[in-house]
């Protein structure tokens, strides 16, 4: 489940529109609109009752519904406009509700917070009228909470700024940011793919069956890479598909991730289907061919 924490306020919110681009194509999204919630006052009475419930281990109490939802999410997306070097007050109220010892974090013996949340990624979406948007404010607070309290290792920001500057093309700014947001997920997936398979091809103990079975093909198809028997790659780079040294000579000039992905898929297919022995994929020059291409894909995905 992807939890979308919506702290946008205006009906025609630019932050909401950018968040929609981040969420585009994602499945199982649960939206939590903070404007629809009525948060209790965090006063002494509230704190005493909350501490009593925690001490009794009654974490299923309704008071902790938001905290349990946050802790159980597989991914978090938070959308909040940049207001007064921060974000709308409702988001701070939300954090006050989900910061619960025993649900979203715990303390170690030396007093350090340790995260208990399932999510590995939190994306913070924000927009601003001006261009003075230091990331240590607003996003910096959310990032610190996510990393140090909730245990979420990958915290990223998607932002668009400069909307209210005289003469600004608001629609163009938004379109550019939306395009970048949609591309971000693809590049993240490519980085994951490259890291995964670099690890396998450089593992001296890997079985050839793990390399030539359907797993790589499954990953390539999920990313939209085409298995064209290296036709497109060979048309541009000729013998580099078969020759490691020729590949080394041209790899830095190849900036097309789908083309590289197609080459990897086609090379895998050769060993899976046409090679005299599938075990040939374990030969050092073949391992190195895959590694060189995957390293270039990872490099491009990080730009």
Secondary structure, DSSP 8 states (H G I E B T S, - for coil): -EEEEE---STT-HHHHHHHHHHTT-SSEEEEEGGG------SHHHHHHHHHHHHTT-TTSGGGHHHHHHHH-SEEEEE---BTTB--HHHHHHHHHH--BTTTEEE-TTS-EEE----SEEEEEEE-SSS---TTTTHHHHHHIIIIII---EEEEEEE--TTSTT--HHHHHHHHHHHHHHHHHHHHHHHHHHHHHHHHT-TT--HHHHHSTHHHHHHHHTT----TTHHHHHHHGGGGT-HHHHHHHGGG---HHHHHHHHHHHHHIIIIISS-GGGGGSHHHHHHHHHHHHHHHHHHT-
